[in-house]
Amino acid sequence: MKPPIPILRSFSEAEARAFYIDWLGFEVVFEHRFGPEFPLYLAVRRGACELHISGHHGDATPGSALRIEVDDLDALHAELGARDYPNLRPGIEEMPWGFREMRLTDPFGNRLVICQRVAES
């Protein structure tokens, strides 16, 4: 099996692009609409992480949560801090279960926990 691809609900194409592409640095894999007036189904990828973002009512539930593990949380945190996104300025927390985490909430209430495993000493 391959890793699952989460589908996240979106209510605004412009806000989804601003958050996932402009701020988080994902690139578009594909876009699909059944017609000109239909909602967008968007696939984005950054490294090995692929997400699908859908404006279709039955595709996903707003407020979903997912964990995305990275190799260098500090570098990603600095990268995001250098980009202009006025709605979110996340910090990094040390968690007692052996991870450092940066928690993000997209404009639609979906929660992304970007995390890095703490090296055991």
N, CA, C and O atoms as CSV, one atom per row, in Angstrom:
chain,resi,resn,atom,element,x,y,z
A,1,MET,N,N,0.825,-1.190,0.000
A,1,MET,CA,C,0.000,0.000,0.000
A,1,MET,C,C,0.867,1.250,0.000
A,1,MET,O,O,2.004,1.245,0.472
A,2,LYS,N,N,0.308,2.298,-0.532
A,2,LYS,CA,C,0.945,3.607,-0.489
A,2,LYS,C,C,0.309,4.416,0.644
A,2,LYS,O,O,-0.755,4.054,1.146
A,3,PRO,N,N,0.967,5.521,1.047
A,3,PRO,CA,C,0.374,6.348,2.113
A,3,PRO,C,C,-0.989,6.894,1.695
A,3,PRO,O,O,-1.206,7.160,0.512
A,4,PRO,N,N,-1.902,7.063,2.632
A,4,PRO,CA,C,-3.205,7.638,2.296
A,4,PRO,C,C,-3.056,9.104,1.906
A,4,PRO,O,O,-2.100,9.775,2.297
A,5,ILE,N,N,-4.010,9.579,1.136
A,5,ILE,CA,C,-4.041,10.989,0.751
A,5,ILE,C,C,-5.283,11.606,1.389
A,5,ILE,O,O,-6.403,11.300,0.978
A,6,PRO,N,N,-5.100,12.467,2.385
A,6,PRO,CA,C,-6.258,13.099,3.035
A,6,PRO,C,C,-6.986,14.037,2.074
A,6,PRO,O,O,-6.372,14.689,1.229
A,7,ILE,N,N,-8.305,14.087,2.223
A,7,ILE,CA,C,-9.122,15.062,1.506
A,7,ILE,C,C,-9.630,16.042,2.553
A,7,ILE,O,O,-10.257,15.645,3.535
A,8,LEU,N,N,-9.356,17.324,2.338
A,8,LEU,CA,C,-9.762,18.372,3.271
A,8,LEU,C,C,-10.821,19.245,2.607
A,8,LEU,O,O,-10.720,19.556,1.420
A,9,ARG,N,N,-11.823,19.635,3.362
A,9,ARG,CA,C,-12.926,20.444,2.852
A,9,ARG,C,C,-12.495,21.893,2.749
A,9,ARG,O,O,-11.786,22.412,3.611
A,10,SER,N,N,-12.936,22.534,1.683
A,10,SER,CA,C,-12.660,23.941,1.429
A,10,SER,C,C,-13.966,24.645,1.082
A,10,SER,O,O,-14.878,24.048,0.510
A,11,PHE,N,N,-14.038,25.925,1.440
A,11,PHE,CA,C,-15.210,26.727,1.089
A,11,PHE,C,C,-14.848,27.912,0.209
A,11,PHE,O,O,-15.730,28.655,-0.221
A,12,SER,N,N,-13.563,28.098,-0.066
A,12,SER,CA,C,-13.117,29.235,-0.874
A,12,SER,C,C,-11.843,28.853,-1.616
A,12,SER,O,O,-10.812,28.560,-1.010
A,13,GLU,N,N,-11.939,28.864,-2.921
A,13,GLU,CA,C,-10.768,28.546,-3.735
A,13,GLU,C,C,-9.626,29.524,-3.468
A,13,GLU,O,O,-8.473,29.111,-3.342
A,14,ALA,N,N,-9.935,30.806,-3.381
A,14,ALA,CA,C,-8.892,31.818,-3.163
A,14,ALA,C,C,-8.202,31.620,-1.816
A,14,ALA,O,O,-6.978,31.718,-1.729
A,15,GLU,N,N,-8.974,31.343,-0.764
A,15,GLU,CA,C,-8.380,31.139,0.555
A,15,GLU,C,C,-7.574,29.848,0.612
A,15,GLU,O,O,-6.533,29.799,1.268
A,16,ALA,N,N,-8.038,28.811,-0.060
A,16,ALA,CA,C,-7.284,27.552,-0.101
A,16,ALA,C,C,-5.943,27.753,-0.786
A,16,ALA,O,O,-4.918,27.274,-0.302
A,17,ARG,N,N,-5.946,28.457,-1.904
A,17,ARG,CA,C,-4.684,28.715,-2.621
A,17,ARG,C,C,-3.741,29.578,-1.779
A,17,ARG,O,O,-2.540,29.313,-1.732
A,18,ALA,N,N,-4.273,30.602,-1.116
A,18,ALA,CA,C,-3.432,31.478,-0.290
A,18,ALA,C,C,-2.778,30.693,0.843
A,18,ALA,O,O,-1.607,30.912,1.152
A,19,PHE,N,N,-3.524,29.784,1.461
A,19,PHE,CA,C,-3.004,29.026,2.597
A,19,PHE,C,C,-2.058,27.922,2.153
A,19,PHE,O,O,-0.912,27.871,2.601
A,20,TYR,N,N,-2.522,27.044,1.284
A,20,TYR,CA,C,-1.747,25.838,0.942
A,20,TYR,C,C,-0.628,26.092,-0.065
A,20,TYR,O,O,0.446,25.500,0.047
A,21,ILE,N,N,-0.858,26.951,-1.032
A,21,ILE,CA,C,0.144,27.173,-2.081
A,21,ILE,C,C,1.046,28.357,-1.734
A,21,ILE,O,O,2.267,28.218,-1.666
A,22,ASP,N,N,0.437,29.515,-1.517
A,22,ASP,CA,C,1.238,30.726,-1.289
A,22,ASP,C,C,1.979,30.690,0.041
A,22,ASP,O,O,3.146,31.076,0.107
A,23,TRP,N,N,1.310,30.226,1.112
A,23,TRP,CA,C,1.952,30.267,2.425
A,23,TRP,C,C,2.691,28.974,2.763
A,23,TRP,O,O,3.865,29.024,3.132
A,24,LEU,N,N,2.036,27.820,2.646
A,24,LEU,CA,C,2.689,26.560,3.022
A,24,LEU,C,C,3.650,26.036,1.965
A,24,LEU,O,O,4.453,25.149,2.255
A,25,GLY,N,N,3.588,26.559,0.757
A,25,GLY,CA,C,4.561,26.179,-0.266
A,25,GLY,C,C,4.263,24.886,-1.003
A,25,GLY,O,O,5.166,24.302,-1.604
A,26,PHE,N,N,3.021,24.425,-0.973
A,26,PHE,CA,C,2.637,23.261,-1.768
A,26,PHE,C,C,2.562,23.674,-3.236
A,26,PHE,O,O,2.344,24.845,-3.546
A,27,GLU,N,N,2.743,22.708,-4.134
A,27,GLU,CA,C,2.561,22.981,-5.558
A,27,GLU,C,C,1.373,22.173,-6.066
A,27,GLU,O,O,1.047,21.114,-5.528
A,28,VAL,N,N,0.739,22.685,-7.101
A,28,VAL,CA,C,-0.446,22.044,-7.658
A,28,VAL,C,C,-0.048,20.796,-8.431
A,28,VAL,O,O,0.837,20.838,-9.286
A,29,VAL,N,N,-0.716,19.675,-8.118
A,29,VAL,CA,C,-0.544,18.430,-8.862
A,29,VAL,C,C,-1.582,18.375,-9.980
A,29,VAL,O,O,-1.245,18.104,-11.132
A,30,PHE,N,N,-2.849,18.633,-9.638
A,30,PHE,CA,C,-3.900,18.735,-10.643
A,30,PHE,C,C,-5.075,19.495,-10.059
A,30,PHE,O,O,-5.215,19.630,-8.843
A,31,GLU,N,N,-5.920,19.989,-10.963
A,31,GLU,CA,C,-7.169,20.652,-10.609
A,31,GLU,C,C,-8.273,20.023,-11.438
A,31,GLU,O,O,-8.057,19.662,-12.595
A,32,HIS,N,N,-9.470,19.889,-10.845
A,32,HIS,CA,C,-10.589,19.330,-11.597
A,32,HIS,C,C,-11.888,20.024,-11.211
A,32,HIS,O,O,-12.132,20.333,-10.045
A,33,ARG,N,N,-12.713,20.258,-12.226
A,33,ARG,CA,C,-14.084,20.734,-12.055
A,33,ARG,C,C,-14.953,19.945,-13.032
A,33,ARG,O,O,-14.519,19.620,-14.137
A,34,PHE,N,N,-16.166,19.645,-12.623
A,34,PHE,CA,C,-17.087,18.966,-13.525
A,34,PHE,C,C,-17.674,19.928,-14.549
A,34,PHE,O,O,-18.206,19.493,-15.570
A,35,GLY,N,N,-17.587,21.220,-14.290
A,35,GLY,CA,C,-18.073,22.247,-15.192
A,35,GLY,C,C,-17.659,23.604,-14.660
A,35,GLY,O,O,-17.154,23.701,-13.542
A,36,PRO,N,N,-17.865,24.659,-15.445
A,36,PRO,CA,C,-17.388,25.996,-15.054
A,36,PRO,C,C,-17.931,26.506,-13.727
A,36,PRO,O,O,-17.238,27.250,-13.033
A,37,GLU,N,N,-19.135,26.134,-13.357
A,37,GLU,CA,C,-19.743,26.633,-12.121
A,37,GLU,C,C,-19.625,25.651,-10.958
A,37,GLU,O,O,-20.179,25.895,-9.886
A,38,PHE,N,N,-18.911,24.547,-11.157
A,38,PHE,CA,C,-18.793,23.532,-10.119
A,38,PHE,C,C,-17.609,23.836,-9.194
A,38,PHE,O,O,-16.687,24.555,-9.582
A,39,PRO,N,N,-17.633,23.287,-7.967
A,39,PRO,CA,C,-16.521,23.507,-7.032
A,39,PRO,C,C,-15.218,22.888,-7.546
A,39,PRO,O,O,-15.218,21.986,-8.384
A,40,LEU,N,N,-14.143,23.394,-7.027
A,40,LEU,CA,C,-12.802,22.921,-7.377
A,40,LEU,C,C,-12.419,21.709,-6.537
A,40,LEU,O,O,-12.690,21.664,-5.337
A,41,TYR,N,N,-11.788,20.731,-7.171
A,41,TYR,CA,C,-11.111,19.633,-6.488
A,41,TYR,C,C,-9.642,19.818,-6.828
A,41,TYR,O,O,-9.264,19.751,-7.998
A,42,LEU,N,N,-8.812,20.048,-5.821
A,42,LEU,CA,C,-7.419,20.445,-6.008
A,42,LEU,C,C,-6.489,19.470,-5.304
A,42,LEU,O,O,-6.691,19.149,-4.132
A,43,ALA,N,N,-5.479,19.004,-6.009
A,43,ALA,CA,C,-4.446,18.155,-5.398
A,43,ALA,C,C,-3.170,18.976,-5.311
A,43,ALA,O,O,-2.747,19.591,-6.289
A,44,VAL,N,N,-2.553,18.980,-4.117
A,44,VAL,CA,C,-1.309,19.720,-3.910
A,44,VAL,C,C,-0.275,18.785,-3.284
A,44,VAL,O,O,-0.618,17.797,-2.636
A,45,ARG,N,N,0.985,19.118,-3.492
A,45,ARG,CA,C,2.063,18.282,-2.955
A,45,ARG,C,C,3.233,19.173,-2.549
A,45,ARG,O,O,3.560,20.166,-3.199
A,46,ARG,N,N,3.839,18.764,-1.447
A,46,ARG,CA,C,5.113,19.346,-1.015
A,46,ARG,C,C,5.960,18.173,-0.546
A,46,ARG,O,O,5.633,17.520,0.446
A,47,GLY,N,N,7.046,17.907,-1.257
A,47,GLY,CA,C,7.848,16.732,-0.953
A,47,GLY,C,C,7.000,15.492,-1.144
A,47,GLY,O,O,6.353,15.331,-2.179
A,48,ALA,N,N,7.000,14.615,-0.155
A,48,ALA,CA,C,6.222,13.377,-0.228
A,48,ALA,C,C,4.800,13.548,0.303
A,48,ALA,O,O,4.020,12.596,0.283
A,49,CYS,N,N,4.454,14.732,0.774
A,49,CYS,CA,C,3.133,14.978,1.355
A,49,CYS,C,C,2.174,15.469,0.273
A,49,CYS,O,O,2.380,16.529,-0.317
A,50,GLU,N,N,1.129,14.688,0.020
A,50,GLU,CA,C,0.091,15.088,-0.927
A,50,GLU,C,C,-1.228,15.240,-0.191
A,50,GLU,O,O,-1.602,14.390,0.617
A,51,LEU,N,N,-1.926,16.320,-0.475
A,51,LEU,CA,C,-3.239,16.596,0.097
A,51,LEU,C,C,-4.211,16.889,-1.035
A,51,LEU,O,O,-3.823,17.459,-2.055
A,52,HIS,N,N,-5.457,16.509,-0.864
A,52,HIS,CA,C,-6.504,16.896,-1.792
A,52,HIS,C,C,-7.444,17.840,-1.062
A,52,HIS,O,O,-7.817,17.598,0.086
A,53,ILE,N,N,-7.819,18.906,-1.732
A,53,ILE,CA,C,-8.647,19.944,-1.135
A,53,ILE,C,C,-9.885,20.073,-2.008
A,53,ILE,O,O,-9.790,20.329,-3.208
A,54,SER,N,N,-11.047,19.892,-1.394
A,54,SER,CA,C,-12.275,19.812,-2.177
A,54,SER,C,C,-13.324,20.801,-1.714
A,54,SER,O,O,-13.552,20.982,-0.518
A,55,GLY,N,N,-13.949,21.430,-2.677
A,55,GLY,CA,C,-15.095,22.277,-2.406
A,55,GLY,C,C,-16.413,21.537,-2.503
A,55,GLY,O,O,-17.471,22.135,-2.305
A,56,HIS,N,N,-16.371,20.249,-2.804
A,56,HIS,CA,C,-17.590,19.448,-2.953
A,56,HIS,C,C,-18.151,19.064,-1.588
A,56,HIS,O,O,-17.415,18.626,-0.704
A,57,HIS,N,N,-19.427,19.229,-1.432
A,57,HIS,CA,C,-20.120,19.024,-0.146
A,57,HIS,C,C,-19.847,17.661,0.487
A,57,HIS,O,O,-19.568,17.610,1.685
A,58,GLY,N,N,-19.912,16.583,-0.238
A,58,GLY,CA,C,-19.820,15.261,0.360
A,58,GLY,C,C,-18.425,14.678,0.460
A,58,GLY,O,O,-18.274,13.541,0.906
A,59,ASP,N,N,-17.404,15.412,0.062
A,59,ASP,CA,C,-16.054,14.837,0.022
A,59,ASP,C,C,-15.349,14.775,1.369
A,59,ASP,O,O,-14.552,13.864,1.592
A,60,ALA,N,N,-15.608,15.690,2.253
A,60,ALA,CA,C,-14.879,15.726,3.520
A,60,ALA,C,C,-15.660,16.557,4.532
A,60,ALA,O,O,-16.581,17.295,4.181
A,61,THR,N,N,-15.270,16.419,5.782
A,61,THR,CA,C,-15.917,17.141,6.866
A,61,THR,C,C,-15.019,18.278,7.329
A,61,THR,O,O,-13.848,18.040,7.623
A,62,PRO,N,N,-15.522,19.501,7.403
A,62,PRO,CA,C,-14.706,20.592,7.938
A,62,PRO,C,C,-14.280,20.271,9.367
A,62,PRO,O,O,-15.018,19.627,10.114
A,63,GLY,N,N,-13.104,20.717,9.736
A,63,GLY,CA,C,-12.612,20.489,11.090
A,63,GLY,C,C,-11.829,19.207,11.241
A,63,GLY,O,O,-11.581,18.766,12.364
A,64,SER,N,N,-11.434,18.598,10.139
A,64,SER,CA,C,-10.615,17.388,10.211
A,64,SER,C,C,-9.223,17.736,10.740
A,64,SER,O,O,-8.810,18.895,10.721
A,65,ALA,N,N,-8.512,16.718,11.210
A,65,ALA,CA,C,-7.157,16.926,11.725
A,65,ALA,C,C,-6.231,15.896,11.111
A,65,ALA,O,O,-6.626,14.752,10.883
A,66,LEU,N,N,-5.002,16.301,10.844
A,66,LEU,CA,C,-3.999,15.369,10.352
A,66,LEU,C,C,-2.630,15.778,10.858
A,66,LEU,O,O,-2.380,16.941,11.175
A,67,ARG,N,N,-1.743,14.782,10.924
A,67,ARG,CA,C,-0.357,14.998,11.360
A,67,ARG,C,C,0.555,14.831,10.154
A,67,ARG,O,O,0.415,13.888,9.375
A,68,ILE,N,N,1.486,15.760,10.016
A,68,ILE,CA,C,2.463,15.703,8.935
A,68,ILE,C,C,3.838,15.762,9.574
A,68,ILE,O,O,4.201,16.775,10.172
A,69,GLU,N,N,4.606,14.691,9.457
A,69,GLU,CA,C,5.932,14.645,10.065
A,69,GLU,C,C,6.956,15.228,9.095
A,69,GLU,O,O,6.925,14.943,7.898
A,70,VAL,N,N,7.855,16.041,9.621
A,70,VAL,CA,C,8.925,16.664,8.832
A,70,VAL,C,C,10.270,16.358,9.476
A,70,VAL,O,O,10.340,15.964,10.640
A,71,ASP,N,N,11.343,16.546,8.700
A,71,ASP,CA,C,12.689,16.309,9.202
A,71,ASP,C,C,13.260,17.512,9.951
A,71,ASP,O,O,14.064,17.343,10.868
A,72,ASP,N,N,12.849,18.736,9.565
A,72,ASP,CA,C,13.417,19.942,10.162
A,72,ASP,C,C,12.305,20.954,10.438
A,72,ASP,O,O,12.027,21.821,9.610
A,73,LEU,N,N,11.688,20.838,11.581
A,73,LEU,CA,C,10.579,21.705,11.950
A,73,LEU,C,C,11.019,23.159,12.090
A,73,LEU,O,O,10.282,24.072,11.716
A,74,ASP,N,N,12.216,23.376,12.625
A,74,ASP,CA,C,12.703,24.752,12.789
A,74,ASP,C,C,12.854,25.461,11.447
A,74,ASP,O,O,12.519,26.639,11.325
A,75,ALA,N,N,13.356,24.749,10.440
A,75,ALA,CA,C,13.525,25.347,9.110
A,75,ALA,C,C,12.170,25.697,8.505
A,75,ALA,O,O,12.011,26.770,7.923
A,76,LEU,N,N,11.189,24.802,8.637
A,76,LEU,CA,C,9.857,25.085,8.107
A,76,LEU,C,C,9.230,26.261,8.847
A,76,LEU,O,O,8.619,27.132,8.227
A,77,HIS,N,N,9.377,26.289,10.162
A,77,HIS,CA,C,8.844,27.392,10.965
A,77,HIS,C,C,9.436,28.726,10.508
A,77,HIS,O,O,8.709,29.709,10.365
A,78,ALA,N,N,10.740,28.765,10.280
A,78,ALA,CA,C,11.394,29.993,9.814
A,78,ALA,C,C,10.908,30.376,8.413
A,78,ALA,O,O,10.679,31.553,8.132
A,79,GLU,N,N,10.753,29.392,7.549
A,79,GLU,CA,C,10.268,29.644,6.186
A,79,GLU,C,C,8.866,30.262,6.210
A,79,GLU,O,O,8.607,31.242,5.512
A,80,LEU,N,N,7.977,29.697,7.001
A,80,LEU,CA,C,6.613,30.225,7.080
A,80,LEU,C,C,6.593,31.615,7.702
A,80,LEU,O,O,5.821,32.476,7.279
A,81,GLY,N,N,7.435,31.835,8.697
A,81,GLY,CA,C,7.509,33.146,9.333
A,81,GLY,C,C,7.997,34.236,8.399
A,81,GLY,O,O,7.688,35.411,8.599
A,82,ALA,N,N,8.755,33.860,7.382
A,82,ALA,CA,C,9.276,34.827,6.421
A,82,ALA,C,C,8.265,35.188,5.335
A,82,ALA,O,O,8.455,36.162,4.607
A,83,ARG,N,N,7.194,34.406,5.225
A,83,ARG,CA,C,6.161,34.669,4.217
A,83,ARG,C,C,5.036,35.498,4.830
A,83,ARG,O,O,4.759,35.418,6.026
A,84,ASP,N,N,4.408,36.282,3.988
A,84,ASP,CA,C,3.316,37.137,4.434
A,84,ASP,C,C,2.011,36.341,4.471
A,84,ASP,O,O,1.416,36.060,3.430
A,85,TYR,N,N,1.577,35.987,5.663
A,85,TYR,CA,C,0.266,35.378,5.875
A,85,TYR,C,C,-0.254,35.921,7.199
A,85,TYR,O,O,0.115,35.423,8.262
A,86,PRO,N,N,-1.107,36.935,7.142
A,86,PRO,CA,C,-1.488,37.657,8.365
A,86,PRO,C,C,-2.390,36.889,9.323
A,86,PRO,O,O,-2.555,37.311,10.468
A,87,ASN,N,N,-2.978,35.776,8.893
A,87,ASN,CA,C,-3.964,35.092,9.728
A,87,ASN,C,C,-3.385,34.075,10.700
A,87,ASN,O,O,-4.115,33.551,11.541
A,88,LEU,N,N,-2.098,33.785,10.606
A,88,LEU,CA,C,-1.546,32.730,11.451
A,88,LEU,C,C,-0.052,32.939,11.653
A,88,LEU,O,O,0.686,33.147,10.690
A,89,ARG,N,N,0.389,32.883,12.898
A,89,ARG,CA,C,1.806,32.947,13.261
A,89,ARG,C,C,2.058,31.866,14.301
A,89,ARG,O,O,2.108,32.158,15.496
A,90,PRO,N,N,2.218,30.622,13.863
A,90,PRO,CA,C,2.323,29.514,14.816
A,90,PRO,C,C,3.659,29.472,15.536
A,90,PRO,O,O,4.671,29.969,15.041
A,91,GLY,N,N,3.639,28.877,16.699
A,91,GLY,CA,C,4.858,28.600,17.452
A,91,GLY,C,C,5.135,27.109,17.427
A,91,GLY,O,O,4.399,26.340,16.809
A,92,ILE,N,N,6.189,26.712,18.095
A,92,ILE,CA,C,6.559,25.299,18.201
A,92,ILE,C,C,6.467,24.907,19.671
A,92,ILE,O,O,6.961,25.617,20.548
A,93,GLU,N,N,5.827,23.763,19.930
A,93,GLU,CA,C,5.682,23.256,21.292
A,93,GLU,C,C,6.404,21.923,21.438
A,93,GLU,O,O,6.394,21.096,20.527
A,94,GLU,N,N,7.029,21.726,22.594
A,94,GLU,CA,C,7.623,20.431,22.951
A,94,GLU,C,C,6.517,19.603,23.604
A,94,GLU,O,O,5.905,20.044,24.577
A,95,MET,N,N,6.262,18.422,23.082
A,95,MET,CA,C,5.186,17.594,23.608
A,95,MET,C,C,5.769,16.444,24.433
A,95,MET,O,O,6.848,15.949,24.109
A,96,PRO,N,N,5.085,16.013,25.483
A,96,PRO,CA,C,5.621,14.959,26.350
A,96,PRO,C,C,5.689,13.581,25.681
A,96,PRO,O,O,6.287,12.662,26.241
A,97,TRP,N,N,5.096,13.420,24.507
A,97,TRP,CA,C,5.126,12.121,23.826
A,97,TRP,C,C,6.252,12.012,22.814
A,97,TRP,O,O,6.230,11.143,21.941
A,98,GLY,N,N,7.248,12.905,22.932
A,98,GLY,CA,C,8.456,12.773,22.128
A,98,GLY,C,C,8.428,13.465,20.781
A,98,GLY,O,O,9.163,13.076,19.873
A,99,PHE,N,N,7.594,14.482,20.634
A,99,PHE,CA,C,7.524,15.258,19.394
A,99,PHE,C,C,7.580,16.739,19.704
A,99,PHE,O,O,7.194,17.180,20.787
A,100,ARG,N,N,8.067,17.498,18.739
A,100,ARG,CA,C,7.914,18.949,18.708
A,100,ARG,C,C,6.834,19.208,17.669
A,100,ARG,O,O,6.838,18.585,16.607
A,101,GLU,N,N,5.902,20.128,17.962
A,101,GLU,CA,C,4.764,20.318,17.079
A,101,GLU,C,C,4.478,21.792,16.799
A,101,GLU,O,O,4.640,22.661,17.655
A,102,MET,N,N,4.052,22.027,15.582
A,102,MET,CA,C,3.561,23.335,15.147
A,102,MET,C,C,2.132,23.098,14.650
A,102,MET,O,O,1.914,22.348,13.699
A,103,ARG,N,N,1.180,23.734,15.291
A,103,ARG,CA,C,-0.232,23.494,14.974
A,103,ARG,C,C,-0.774,24.624,14.107
A,103,ARG,O,O,-0.648,25.802,14.440
A,104,LEU,N,N,-1.378,24.239,12.992
A,104,LEU,CA,C,-1.944,25.187,12.038
A,104,LEU,C,C,-3.423,24.878,11.853
A,104,LEU,O,O,-3.824,23.715,11.892
A,105,THR,N,N,-4.215,25.888,11.657
A,105,THR,CA,C,-5.620,25.716,11.300
A,105,THR,C,C,-5.863,26.465,10.014
A,105,THR,O,O,-5.612,27.667,9.924
A,106,ASP,N,N,-6.361,25.739,9.002
A,106,ASP,CA,C,-6.609,26.392,7.717
A,106,ASP,C,C,-7.872,27.249,7.806
A,106,ASP,O,O,-8.568,27.208,8.821
A,107,PRO,N,N,-8.179,28.019,6.768
A,107,PRO,CA,C,-9.338,28.917,6.830
A,107,PRO,C,C,-10.686,28.202,6.976
A,107,PRO,O,O,-11.706,28.857,7.189
A,108,PHE,N,N,-10.703,26.873,6.864
A,108,PHE,CA,C,-11.950,26.107,6.887
A,108,PHE,C,C,-12.082,25.259,8.153
A,108,PHE,O,O,-12.996,24.442,8.268
A,109,GLY,N,N,-11.164,25.460,9.098
A,109,GLY,CA,C,-11.215,24.756,10.368
A,109,GLY,C,C,-10.478,23.430,10.397
A,109,GLY,O,O,-10.506,22.738,11.415
A,110,ASN,N,N,-9.818,23.058,9.303
A,110,ASN,CA,C,-9.017,21.833,9.289
A,110,ASN,C,C,-7.717,22.093,10.041
A,110,ASN,O,O,-7.100,23.146,9.882
A,111,ARG,N,N,-7.305,21.124,10.866
A,111,ARG,CA,C,-6.115,21.293,11.691
A,111,ARG,C,C,-4.971,20.441,11.165
A,111,ARG,O,O,-5.116,19.234,10.969
A,112,LEU,N,N,-3.836,21.082,10.939
A,112,LEU,CA,C,-2.634,20.397,10.496
A,112,LEU,C,C,-1.613,20.486,11.625
A,112,LEU,O,O,-1.227,21.584,12.027
A,113,VAL,N,N,-1.180,19.352,12.131
A,113,VAL,CA,C,-0.146,19.326,13.153
A,113,VAL,C,C,1.137,18.925,12.437
A,113,VAL,O,O,1.307,17.769,12.048
A,114,ILE,N,N,2.034,19.885,12.268
A,114,ILE,CA,C,3.317,19.622,11.636
A,114,ILE,C,C,4.262,19.235,12.769
A,114,ILE,O,O,4.405,19.983,13.736
A,115,CYS,N,N,4.902,18.086,12.661
A,115,CYS,CA,C,5.643,17.582,13.813
A,115,CYS,C,C,6.994,16.997,13.418
A,115,CYS,O,O,7.226,16.610,12.273
A,116,GLN,N,N,7.866,16.950,14.408
A,116,GLN,CA,C,9.188,16.335,14.259
A,116,GLN,C,C,9.459,15.517,15.504
A,116,GLN,O,O,9.309,16.000,16.627
A,117,ARG,N,N,9.854,14.287,15.296
A,117,ARG,CA,C,10.182,13.400,16.404
A,117,ARG,C,C,11.458,13.911,17.079
A,117,ARG,O,O,12.425,14.265,16.403
A,118,VAL,N,N,11.453,13.947,18.399
A,118,VAL,CA,C,12.619,14.379,19.155
A,118,VAL,C,C,13.602,13.202,19.223
A,118,VAL,O,O,13.223,12.082,19.564
A,119,ALA,N,N,14.834,13.470,18.900
A,119,ALA,CA,C,15.864,12.405,18.945
A,119,ALA,C,C,16.050,11.935,20.376
A,119,ALA,O,O,16.140,12.743,21.300
A,120,GLU,N,N,16.106,10.637,20.547
A,120,GLU,CA,C,16.341,10.088,21.876
A,120,GLU,C,C,17.804,10.250,22.229
A,120,GLU,O,O,18.682,10.049,21.390
A,121,SER,N,N,18.066,10.620,23.490
A,121,SER,CA,C,19.460,10.822,23.906
A,121,SER,C,C,19.971,9.665,24.713
A,121,SER,O,O,21.125,9.673,25.141
